[in-house]
Amino acid sequence: MTVDDVAASRDFLLTHFGYTQVTAADGFASLTRDDAAVDIVLLERGIEVLPPEQRDQRASGLILAFTVTGIADHEERLRAAGAPITMPLHEEPWGERLFQVTDPNGVVLQLVEWA
């Protein structure tokens, strides 16, 4: 995922989503979780390891979705920790309960619980 501020997204994921940093370098961070959730690689926009046509792209329109249980507890925990809740907890007509937070680079993280 290409972002303007790797440290800001990294810290958000470490603090609020239980990720740990596997490796890092200037303009790069690789994150993982013990529960085998998706690993996340953060790259600074403009970094030369990317092909030229990808260097200026930003993570846009991307939603990282995590399926959880006890979604109300997760929403309360994130709100209390100061994470910006950008879509409040609600239930869709088909039974999906969800809410969203947004990291400092505008990456949307959605927590979902199925009824």
Accessible surface in RSA format (square Angstrom, percent):
REM  Atomic radii and reference values for relative SASA: ProtOr
REM  Chains: A
REM  Algorithm: Lee & Richards
REM  Probe-radius: 1.40
REM  Slices: 20
REM RES _ NUM      All-atoms   Total-Side   Main-Chain    Non-polar    All polar
REM                ABS   REL    ABS   REL    ABS   REL    ABS   REL    ABS   REL
RES MET A   1    47.33  24.5   9.70   6.4  37.62  89.6  23.65  20.1  23.68  31.4
RES THR A   2    19.00  13.5  16.14  16.4   2.86   6.8   2.68   3.6  16.31  24.7
RES VAL A   3     3.27   2.2   1.17   1.1   2.10   5.1   3.27   2.8   0.00   0.0
RES ASP A   4    66.14  46.3  49.48  49.2  16.66  39.4  27.24  64.1  38.90  38.8
RES ASP A   5    69.48  48.7  65.80  65.5   3.68   8.7  23.19  54.6  46.29  46.2
RES VAL A   6    14.31   9.4  11.93  10.8   2.38   5.7  11.93  10.4   2.38   6.4
RES ALA A   7    43.83  40.3  41.48  64.0   2.35   5.3  41.64  58.6   2.19   5.8
RES ALA A   8    23.73  21.8  13.45  20.8  10.28  23.4  22.08  31.1   1.64   4.3
RES SER A   9     0.23   0.2   0.23   0.3   0.00   0.0   0.23   0.5   0.00   0.0
RES ARG A  10    58.15  24.4  58.15  29.6   0.00   0.0   2.38   3.3  55.77  33.8
RES ASP A  11    63.78  44.7  62.29  62.0   1.49   3.5  25.17  59.2  38.61  38.5
RES PHE A  12    15.84   7.9  10.48   6.5   5.36  14.0  15.10   9.2   0.73   2.1
RES LEU A  13     3.01   1.7   3.01   2.2   0.00   0.0   3.01   2.1   0.00   0.0
RES LEU A  14    57.86  32.2  43.72  31.3  14.14  35.5  44.09  31.0  13.77  37.1
RES THR A  15    98.20  69.8  66.09  67.0  32.11  76.5  50.39  67.7  47.81  72.3
RES HIS A  16    18.94  10.4  16.93  11.8   2.00   5.1   2.43   2.5  16.51  19.2
RES PHE A  17    11.11   5.6   6.25   3.9   4.86  12.6  11.11   6.7   0.00   0.0
RES GLY A  18    52.72  65.0   0.00   N/A  52.72  65.0  34.38  94.3  18.34  41.1
RES TYR A  19     5.55   2.6   0.04   0.0   5.51  14.3   0.00   0.0   5.55   6.8
RES THR A  20    74.71  53.1  73.15  74.2   1.57   3.7  65.73  88.3   8.99  13.6
RES GLN A  21    77.94  43.6  49.73  36.3  28.21  67.2  12.70  27.0  65.25  49.5
RES VAL A  22    93.64  61.6  61.11  55.3  32.53  78.4  66.67  57.9  26.97  73.2
RES THR A  23    67.65  48.1  60.28  61.1   7.36  17.6  38.86  52.2  28.79  43.5
RES ALA A  24    47.18  43.4  17.31  26.7  29.88  68.0  17.70  24.9  29.49  78.1
RES ALA A  25    70.50  64.8  47.38  73.1  23.12  52.6  62.40  87.9   8.10  21.5
RES ASP A  26   144.54 101.2 117.25 116.7  27.29  64.5  45.01 105.9  99.53  99.3
RES GLY A  27    11.27  13.9   0.00   N/A  11.27  13.9   3.53   9.7   7.74  17.3
RES PHE A  28    54.79  27.4  52.73  32.7   2.05   5.3  52.73  32.0   2.05   5.9
RES ALA A  29     0.28   0.3   0.28   0.4   0.00   0.0   0.28   0.4   0.00   0.0
RES SER A  30    18.06  15.3  18.06  24.1   0.00   0.0   2.68   5.7  15.39  21.6
RES LEU A  31     0.21   0.1   0.00   0.0   0.21   0.5   0.00   0.0   0.21   0.6
RES THR A  32    33.44  23.8  33.44  33.9   0.00   0.0  21.66  29.1  11.78  17.8
RES ARG A  33    62.86  26.4  55.45  28.3   7.41  17.6   4.25   5.8  58.61  35.5
RES ASP A  34   150.69 105.6 111.58 111.1  39.11  92.5  42.94 101.1 107.75 107.5
RES ASP A  35    88.14  61.7  55.37  55.1  32.77  77.5  49.31 116.1  38.83  38.7
RES ALA A  36    94.50  86.9  58.73  90.6  35.78  81.4  70.40  99.1  24.11  63.9
RES ALA A  37    30.15  27.7  13.61  21.0  16.54  37.6  26.22  36.9   3.93  10.4
RES VAL A  38   102.29  67.3  92.24  83.5  10.05  24.2  98.61  85.7   3.68  10.0
RES ASP A  39    86.67  60.7  66.02  65.7  20.65  48.8  20.86  49.1  65.81  65.6
RES ILE A  40     8.25   4.7   5.13   3.8   3.11   7.5   8.25   5.9   0.00   0.0
RES VAL A  41    63.64  41.9  58.43  52.9   5.20  12.5  58.43  50.8   5.20  14.1
RES LEU A  42     0.00   0.0   0.00   0.0   0.00   0.0   0.00   0.0   0.00   0.0
RES LEU A  43    24.13  13.4  24.13  17.3   0.00   0.0  24.13  16.9   0.00   0.0
RES GLU A  44    73.68  42.3  73.68  55.7   0.00   0.0   7.94  15.4  65.74  53.7
RES ARG A  45    81.02  34.0  64.41  32.8  16.60  39.5   3.82   5.2  77.20  46.8
RES GLY A  46    34.16  42.1   0.00   N/A  34.16  42.1  18.79  51.6  15.37  34.4
RES ILE A  47    29.59  16.8  21.77  16.2   7.82  18.8  29.13  21.0   0.46   1.3
RES GLU A  48   141.45  81.2 125.58  95.0  15.87  37.8  39.64  76.7 101.81  83.1
RES VAL A  49   114.98  75.7  79.40  71.9  35.58  85.7  87.18  75.8  27.80  75.4
RES LEU A  50    23.63  13.2  22.19  15.9   1.45   3.6  22.57  15.9   1.06   2.9
RES PRO A  51    57.11  41.6  49.93  45.5   7.18  26.1  56.60  46.7   0.51   3.2
RES PRO A  52    98.69  71.9  82.17  74.9  16.52  60.1  82.98  68.5  15.71  97.6
RES GLU A  53   128.40  73.7 102.79  77.8  25.61  61.0  69.30 134.1  59.10  48.2
RES GLN A  54    72.42  40.5  72.07  52.7   0.35   0.8  11.84  25.2  60.57  45.9
RES ARG A  55    68.43  28.7  68.43  34.9   0.00   0.0  14.32  19.6  54.11  32.8
RES ASP A  56   104.93  73.5  92.22  91.8  12.71  30.0  30.05  70.7  74.89  74.7
RES GLN A  57   105.17  58.8  98.88  72.3   6.29  15.0  37.46  79.7  67.72  51.4
RES ARG A  58   127.83  53.7 109.20  55.7  18.63  44.4  40.86  55.8  86.97  52.7
RES ALA A  59    23.67  21.8   1.48   2.3  22.19  50.5  11.58  16.3  12.10  32.0
RES SER A  60    99.83  84.4  66.02  88.1  33.81  77.9  35.79  76.2  64.03  89.7
RES GLY A  61    83.79 103.3   0.00   N/A  83.79 103.3  44.31 121.6  39.48  88.4
RES LEU A  62    72.85  40.6  62.89  45.0   9.96  25.0  68.21  47.9   4.63  12.5
RES ILE A  63    86.62  49.3  64.23  47.9  22.39  54.0  64.23  46.3  22.39  60.8
RES LEU A  64    30.59  17.0  28.78  20.6   1.81   4.6  30.59  21.5   0.00   0.0
RES ALA A  65    66.83  61.4  35.30  54.5  31.53  71.7  35.39  49.8  31.44  83.3
RES PHE A  66    30.42  15.2  26.77  16.6   3.64   9.5  30.42  18.4   0.00   0.0
RES THR A  67   104.56  74.4  73.74  74.8  30.83  73.5  46.80  62.9  57.77  87.3
RES VAL A  68    25.15  16.5  15.55  14.1   9.60  23.1  23.21  20.2   1.94   5.3
RES THR A  69   115.92  82.4 106.49 108.0   9.43  22.5  73.40  98.6  42.52  64.3
RES GLY A  70    35.66  44.0   0.00   N/A  35.66  44.0  32.00  87.8   3.66   8.2
RES ILE A  71     0.51   0.3   0.00   0.0   0.51   1.2   0.00   0.0   0.51   1.4
RES ALA A  72    48.83  44.9  45.46  70.2   3.37   7.7  45.82  64.5   3.01   8.0
RES ASP A  73   103.47  72.5  98.31  97.9   5.15  12.2  30.25  71.2  73.22  73.0
RES HIS A  74    51.11  27.9  50.02  34.8   1.08   2.8  37.77  38.9  13.33  15.5
RES GLU A  75    23.19  13.3  23.19  17.5   0.00   0.0   0.80   1.5  22.39  18.3
RES GLU A  76   119.95  68.9 117.82  89.1   2.13   5.1  36.31  70.2  83.65  68.3
RES ARG A  77   102.60  43.1  93.35  47.6   9.25  22.0  73.28 100.1  29.32  17.8
RES LEU A  78     0.00   0.0   0.00   0.0   0.00   0.0   0.00   0.0   0.00   0.0
RES ARG A  79   127.20  53.4 115.59  58.9  11.61  27.6  57.42  78.5  69.78  42.3
RES ALA A  80    91.33  84.0  48.16  74.3  43.17  98.2  60.74  85.5  30.59  81.0
RES ALA A  81    60.11  55.3  24.14  37.3  35.97  81.8  37.47  52.8  22.65  60.0
RES GLY A  82    60.59  74.7   0.00   N/A  60.59  74.7  34.83  95.6  25.76  57.7
RES ALA A  83     5.99   5.5   0.00   0.0   5.99  13.6   0.65   0.9   5.34  14.2
RES PRO A  84    66.55  48.5  56.00  51.0  10.55  38.4  66.55  54.9   0.00   0.0
RES ILE A  85    34.78  19.8   5.12   3.8  29.66  71.5   5.12   3.7  29.66  80.5
RES THR A  86    76.63  54.5  41.20  41.8  35.43  84.4  46.90  63.0  29.74  45.0
RES MET A  87    60.27  31.2  59.32  39.3   0.95   2.3  59.91  50.9   0.35   0.5
RES PRO A  88    88.88  64.8  88.88  81.0   0.00   0.0  88.88  73.4   0.00   0.0
RES LEU A  89    48.43  27.0  25.95  18.6  22.48  56.5  25.95  18.2  22.48  60.5
RES HIS A  90    66.69  36.5  57.28  39.8   9.41  24.1  56.29  58.0  10.40  12.1
RES GLU A  91   104.22  59.8  76.65  58.0  27.57  65.6  23.30  45.1  80.92  66.1
RES GLU A  92    42.37  24.3  39.95  30.2   2.41   5.7   0.83   1.6  41.54  33.9
RES PRO A  93   128.24  93.5  83.53  76.1  44.72 162.5  97.93  80.9  30.31 188.4
RES TRP A  94   165.51  66.4 128.76  62.3  36.75  86.3 136.05  72.5  29.46  47.8
RES GLY A  95    12.09  14.9   0.00   N/A  12.09  14.9  12.05  33.1   0.03   0.1
RES GLU A  96    21.77  12.5  21.77  16.5   0.00   0.0   0.00   0.0  21.77  17.8
RES ARG A  97    74.46  31.3  74.46  38.0   0.00   0.0  15.99  21.9  58.47  35.4
RES LEU A  98     7.70   4.3   7.70   5.5   0.00   0.0   7.70   5.4   0.00   0.0
RES PHE A  99     0.00   0.0   0.00   0.0   0.00   0.0   0.00   0.0   0.00   0.0
RES GLN A 100    19.56  10.9  19.56  14.3   0.00   0.0   0.00   0.0  19.56  14.8
RES VAL A 101     0.00   0.0   0.00   0.0   0.00   0.0   0.00   0.0   0.00   0.0
RES THR A 102    26.44  18.8  25.05  25.4   1.40   3.3  21.71  29.2   4.74   7.2
RES ASP A 103     7.13   5.0   2.03   2.0   5.11  12.1   0.23   0.6   6.90   6.9
RES PRO A 104    91.82  66.9  47.30  43.1  44.52 161.8  60.31  49.8  31.51 195.8
RES ASN A 105    36.03  24.8   7.88   7.6  28.15  67.8   9.09  21.9  26.94  26.0
RES GLY A 106    42.29  52.1   0.00   N/A  42.29  52.1  24.42  67.0  17.87  40.0
RES VAL A 107     4.51   3.0   2.25   2.0   2.26   5.5   4.51   3.9   0.00   0.0
RES VAL A 108    32.69  21.5  32.69  29.6   0.00   0.0  32.69  28.4   0.00   0.0
RES LEU A 109     1.11   0.6   1.11   0.8   0.00   0.0   1.11   0.8   0.00   0.0
RES GLN A 110    26.01  14.5  26.01  19.0   0.00   0.0   0.00   0.0  26.01  19.7
RES LEU A 111     3.24   1.8   3.24   2.3   0.00   0.0   3.24   2.3   0.00   0.0
RES VAL A 112     7.85   5.2   7.85   7.1   0.00   0.0   7.85   6.8   0.00   0.0
RES GLU A 113    30.16  17.3  30.06  22.7   0.10   0.2  10.92  21.1  19.25  15.7
RES TRP A 114   144.50  58.0 123.35  59.7  21.16  49.7 110.19  58.8  34.31  55.7
RES ALA A 115   113.97 104.8  40.00  61.7  73.97 168.3  77.03 108.5  36.94  97.8
END  Absolute sums over single chains surface
CHAIN  1 A     6496.2       4842.7       1653.4       3607.8       2888.3
END  Absolute sums over all chains
TOTAL          6496.2       4842.7       1653.4       3607.8       2888.3
